[in-house]
């Protein structure tokens, strides 16, 4: 009985260790600026964005900080499906656009592929710049 219990504990420990070792995380970063917007905007807003992807669960954890906008942020989100210089639809809406922004979301397979290909970006919108005031393309 004791040997069976020890064997079961060993098997469980090995299984858990193997499962954790299979999960990989990747980090993507970007610098928010008005020059990265499409088209570029004027102003002095700036910030940073960090997105960590768990490839096993397709879950991202994000942190976005910014300052110096022309006014309060009206909306903020992650867009996927466009390289730098192009625009795409919203993939991950942020519930509150006030800096600092943080949270988690689960991506689709297509969104995850876009993120890994450098085709996702963070966008902060204001009343003066409804299409976006500052933007950061997310790259590894």
Secondary structure, 3 states (H helix, E strand, C coil): CHHHHHHHHHHHHHHHHHHHHHCCEEEEEEEEECCCCCCCCCCCCEEEEEEEEECCCCEEEEEEEEECCCCCEEEEEEEECCCCCCCCCEEEECCCCCCCEEEEEECCHHHHHHHHCCCEEEEEEECCCCCCCEEEECEC
